[in-house]
Amino acid sequence: MLKQIIFITTILIFTTAMYLTAYGEDTEYIVKVNSNNMTLMSKNKGYLKPLIPELKIYTISDISNINIDDVEYIEPDNAVELFDTYNYSTIISDDTYKMTGVKRMWDLGAYGNGVRIAVIDSGCNEHTALRNNLQDGASFVDNVYDTKDNIGHGTAVCGVAAAEYANRDVIGAAHKSQIVPLKFIDIDESGKTIGGTTSRLSKAIVAAVDSFDCDIINISCGTLNSITLQTVIEYAVSKGVVIVAAVGNDGSEKYNYPAAYDNVIGVGSITSQKNHSLFSNINDSVFICAPGDNIKIISGNNNYSFNSGTSFSSPYVCGIIANMLEINPQLTLQEIFKLLSDNAEDLGEDGKDLFFGYGLIRADNIVNSMLVNVSYYVSNIDLCSEDKLYEVRFRIDISKNEPYCVFAEYNNGILTNLITQKYYISKDIFMLRMKKENFRTYKLLVWESLNSMKPIKYYNNQRKNDYLINDIK
């Protein structure tokens, strides 16, 4: 069944007076002006505030001077709700990430390396679990110029996606991805919410694409259907960005947006026993589900706590998609949708249902499907954060001959050493590890055999990594 989307076919059938009666005089509005309408712009100079001017979208407080013929649509700037359920206080341990089979991706050396995830939320605080992954972001809250998280929600969401492996208290699904915090909601000193509206959310989405070059956008919040929100979602998707959103914590059939749009991956929550979380919404916007019930998260002052909500299911899925994009950066949105749905662990009724969507996301099934007809896969070279050794991982079709793999060490262009020690992770995955010596250059060689010295053709050899390790000063 198609997701329920409310399309407004006759957008401006109401007069401005009717809007004022329905929403009150203090409501902020979003308007999209007709193409090059200078009359409207001059008449409302000082009142129209640029929101996404390249799409001719503005905000305005007083719409009494607006002529209906001058705009494509007017809509209220609705509040957006963050989707968690409990507080940030209890400190205990958690290993529910194992449910998703994400370790299979880690065994292959896929940690989301180089993939940029925008987390549009309440910001993100510095935390030891994110010390290498947290990137510069931006605030879209009026008169707030930092991404400090005064609520705690955004920090927790970032940790589920990308907390570093060396941290161990919380391990993010893509623990080497780059997190870009885009703050659209905050609280003031009195605890009053500031920002947190459709306009702020929409502006952050466009910035994630145009200003921060993000590959994935996580939205652990939702609101009412909005023409503006749908427009910017379509814009981001047209640029090849994957959007993942929580379906909501009402425990009802309510639709929340953007999760309910067809081009967004809507994520519901399940418990550690793979049951439907009672708070997770029940409708056909649920595309996939992930752990979100009693999840260990990162919190203030380098602490950890437990929380529940579809807010934390969504970044699990983002992290797994980041790993998929490291394995194959050429994946399209349609291919990602299909890999998620075809490889999910079906829960509830057969096939897609209103509680679980296609079922529990299974990273192990996804990566096996991606490599089903691949003879050889070679990971990127990675620097282990714990022992500072370089490693590269190989996955081979066990029906094929094992290739000859070696790190060749050079000093001033002269071959000085060959490093060939293999470490087996499973019957089809092994790795090479080496310590980088000063003033040396290393090259990874992968041949069919030592005798032939013929390079093998492996799955991701189109990647920009040329397998050279330069000097580390």
N, C-alpha and C positions, 0 to 999 in steps of 0.2 A: 504494500500500500504506500502510495506517495506521501511524503511528509505534508502536514497541513500548513500551507502558507497562505496568508491572507493577501491577495493581490488587490490593489485599489485601482479599478479600471477607470472610474471617473474621479480623479484625485481631488478636484476642487469643487465639490458639489455644495460645500458649506460656505456661508459668508463668514467674514472675520468676526462678526458679532456672535455667531453660533460657537466659534472656537472659544471666545472669551467667556461665554456662558458655561461651556462645558468644562474648561480647565482653569478658569480664574485669571485674574489680572496679573498675578505674580509669576505665571508660568513662562519659562523660556521656550522659544520655538526654533525649529530648524526650517529654513526655506531654501528652495532651489529656484534661482531666478531664471527667467527665459533668456535665451541666448542674446548676449550683448544688449541687455535692457538697461540703458543708461538713465532712462526716466526714473525707474525704481531706485537705482543707485543714488541719484542726486536727491530725490525726494526724501530718502531715508539715510542720508549721509550722517554719520555719527551714531546711527542706531544699528545698522547692519555690521556684524562682526564677522570677519573672514573665518570660516571653519575649514573648508577644503575649497579654496577659491578656484583651483584648477578644474574642479568639477562644478563650479558655480553654486556652491553650497555655503550658506551663511547661517548665523544665529541672530535672533532679534528678540527683544523683550516685549516691545509694543508693536502689534500688527494692525493697529487701528488705521494707519495711513496706507496700508498696502492694498493695491488694486488686485483683485483676483487674476485679472488678465496678464499681470506682470510676472507671475511666478508659475512654475510647474507644479509645486506642491508646498503645503505648509503642514507641519506635524509638530506635536509637543515633544520637547526634549526630555524623554522619560528617564527616570532613575534606573540604574543598573544594580543588580544584586549579586554579591559575592556568594559562592556556593560552598560553604562549609557549615558544619552543624554544631560542633562542640568548642571547648576552649583550648588554650595552648599551655597546659600546665603539667600534665602527668608525664613523668620521665620513665620510660620502660623500653624494652627492645622489640624489634619487629623484623621479620624476614619474609613478608608476604610477596615481595618482588619475585620470589622463586616461582610463584603460581604462573607467571607469564612465560616461563621458559627463556628469559632473556639471557641467561648464562650461556646458552648456545651461541648467541651473537658475540658475547664477550670472549668466548673460547676462540672465535675467529678473528679476534682483534678489532671488532667493530664496537666502538664506544661513542659514536657520534662526532668523531674528530673532524673539526672544520665546519660542522653544520651549525647554523645560527638559528636559535629559537627565541622569538620575541615572546616575553611573558607580559601580557597586558593586564595589569593588576594594580595592587597598592604599593608597588615599588619592591625593592629588595635590599635588605641590610647586608653589610659585610659579615661573612661567617667563614670559619676555617674550612667548612665543607665545600665552599664555593670559591676559595681563594684564587684558583687559576682559571676558573670558568666564567666568572662574572665580568661582563663587558660594560662599557659606558652605555647609558640609556638616556632617557629624557622624561620630563614631567609634562603632562598635558592638563594639569590642574591650574587654574588661574592663580597667579601670584605665588606659586610654589615652584622652585627652581632646582630641586634635587630629587633623587629617587629613593631617599630614605623611606623605609617602610614603618609607618607609625601604627599600622593595624596588625601586621604580622602575617597576613594571608598570602601576600605575594612572595615573601621569603620562603614560606612553607612550600608553595607551589614550585618555586625554582629548585628547591632541594629534591623533590620527587623526580624531577626531570634530570638533574645534572649534579647532584652531590658527588664529590670525588670518591674514587674507590679507596684511596689510602685512608680516608676518613673512617670507614667501616661502620660507624654508628647508623648512618643512613647512606645508602648507595643509590645514586640516581640511575635510572635506566640507561641514560646516555651520559656517562660520567666524564666525558671529555668534550662534550658539546659546548658551544658558546651561548651563554644566556644574556639576552638583551632586555633589561627591565624597562618597561614603558608604563609609567605611573599615570593612571587616569582617575584615581580616587584616593582620598586622604581624609584625615580627621584633624580638626583644629584643637587648640589647647583645652577647650571645653568638652571635647569628644564629639562635636557635631561633624557630620559628614560634609565634605566639600568635594566638588567634582562629582564623579560617579554617575555621569549621564550618558545618554546615547551619543551626544555630540562629541564628548571627550573620548569615548571609546572609538568612535568612527575616525576621529583625527589620528589616534594612536595606530589604528590599523593601516592607514595610508602611510604614516611615517615608517612603520615596520618594513614596508615594501620599498618606498622611495628613498628614505634617508638612512636606513640601517641595514638594507640588503639581507633581510632575514629569509630563511628557507621555510620555516614553520612558524605559525602563530598559535600560541596557546591562550584560550579565553575561558577562564574558570569562573564565569559569571554569565548573567543573562538578563534579558529585558523583554519588553513587548515588541511585536513586529514593527519594523520601521523601514520606510522606503530608503532613507539615508543609509542605515546600517546594511540593508541588502545591496545597495549600490556599491559601497566600499568593499563589501565581501566579494562581490563579482569582480571588482577591479583587482583585488589582491589575487584572486584565483586566476584571472586572465594573465597575470604576471608569473604564474607558475608556483605561487606560494600555497603551501598546505595549511589549512586552518582546522584546528581541533578545538572543540568546545564542550564544556560540561552541560548535561541536559537539565540539571536542576535538582534541588533537594526538597521539593514540595511533597514527595511521596504520592503524587496525584497524576492525573492525565494532562496536566497543564503543559503547554508548549512554551519553551523559552528560546529566545533568539540571541545569538546566531546559530545555536545548535540545531534548530529546526529547519534551517535552509538545506536544500539538497546537496549543495556543493561544500558543505561543512561536515566533518566527521564528528557526529554527536556521540558522547561517551557517557555511559551509565556506570553505576557502582555495584560491585558484588562483595560478599563477605569472604573471610578466609576459608569458609566451607563451600564456597562457590554458590551460595544462595543469593537471591536478589536482596540488596540493601533496602530496608524498609523506607528510607528517605528518598531513594532514587526514583525519578519520575518515570512514568509508565506510558509510553506512546511510541509512535513510529519514527520519532526523531532519534531514538536510540539506535545507533548503527553498530556499536561494539561496546563491550564493557571491560572494566579492569578493576583491580582491587582499589577500594576507596573507603572501606569500613575499618576503623581502628588502625589507621596508618601512622607509622612513626615518621615524624617530620622534623625539620630543623626550625629552631625558634630563636628568640632573642638571647644576647649574651653568650653566643656559642653553645646554647643548650639544645635539647631535643625533647620532643613531646609527642603525644598521641592526638590524633584528630580524625574526623570522618567527614566525608562529603564527596560529591562528584567532582568538586574542585581538584581533588587529588587523583582521581581516576584519569582525568584528562591529561595531565603531564606524563603519566605512565605511557600513555599512547604516543604522545609527542616524542618521548625518548626513544621508543622502539622505532618510530618512523625515522628519527635522526640516524639511528644505526643502519636502517635500510638504505638511507641516502648516502651513508659512507660506503656501504658495499657497492651500491650502484647509483651514482649521482644523477643518472639520466632517467630515473623513474618518473613517469608522469603521474598526475593526480589520479587518473583513471586506473593506472596500474597499481597504485598504492591502495585505492579503494578495493580493488579485486583481490590483492594479496591479503589484505586484512580479513575480508569476508570469507574467502575460500579456505583460509587456514585457521579460522577461529574454532575454538572448542565449543560445540553446540551445547547450549544449556536450555532448559525449559522445553517448550514445544519444538518440534522438528523445524529446522530452517529459521528464518528471521521471525522474531516475535517482539511484542511490545515491552517485555521486561528486560531482555538481554540483547536485543538486536540480533546480530549473527552469532553472538556468544562471547566467550572470554578470549581476549587477544592472546595469541600464542606466538611468541617471537621465534621459538624453535621451529615450529611448522613453517613459518614465513620464510626463514632463511633456508631451510631445506628445499622449499619450493623454488626460491630464487636460484638455487644452485643445482637443481635436479638434473640438468643435462650438461653440467660444467665439469670438465675433467680436472682442472686445476684452478684454485683460487688462492691469490696471494694478497695478504693484508698490506696496509700501509706500515711503514716502519714507525715504531712507537717507542718513546722513552718511558720506561717504567718509573712511576713516581716514588716507589718504595726503595728500590736498590739502585736506581739510576743506570740500569742496563738497557741497552737498545734491544728490541726484539721485533721479529717479523713472524707472522703465522701463515701456515699453509694448510689448505684443505684439499684433499685429493679424492678423486673417484677411486675407491679401493680396488676396482677392476683394472685400473691402469697401473703402469710401472711408477714407482716412486721416483720423483725427479732428483737430480743432484743440485743441492742448494748450498751456497757458500757466501760468506762475507769476505770479500777480497780487500785487504788492507794495503794502502799505498803510502809511501813516504817520498814526497817530491816526484811523484809520477812513477816510482819504482815499486813493483809488487814486493811486499815484505812479509805477508802472512796470509793464510787461508783459514778461516774459522768455520768449522763444519759440524760442531756438536749439536745434535738434535735433542729436543725434549718433547716427548709424546704426551698429548693431552687426552686424546681418544684414538680410536682405531683409524680415524680419517683426518685427524688434525695433529700437526706437530709444529714446533717453532724453533727458530734459531735465536740465540741470545749472545750478546757480546758487550764488552766494556770498551768504550771509546778512549783511545789514547790521544794525548795532546799531539798536535801537529801531524795528524794522520787523516787521510781521507779514505772512506770505505764505499764500496759498491756491492750491491747484492746481485749475484749471478744465479740464474735458475736455468739449468740445462736438462735436456732429456736424459743425458747420461754423461759421465766424465769423459768417456771415449769420444762421443759425438760432439760435445760442446755446442750443441744446437739449442738455442733458446726456445723454451716452451712458450706456447701461446696460452696466457691465462686470463681469467675472467675480467679482471679490472685493469688490464694493461693500458686502457685508454685514459687512466687517471693522470693528473699532472705530476704526481710523485715519480721522480726518475730514480728513486732508490739510492741517491747519493747523500751521505751524511757529511756535512761540512765541519770544519774545525769548531770546537767549542772553546771559547776563551775563558 
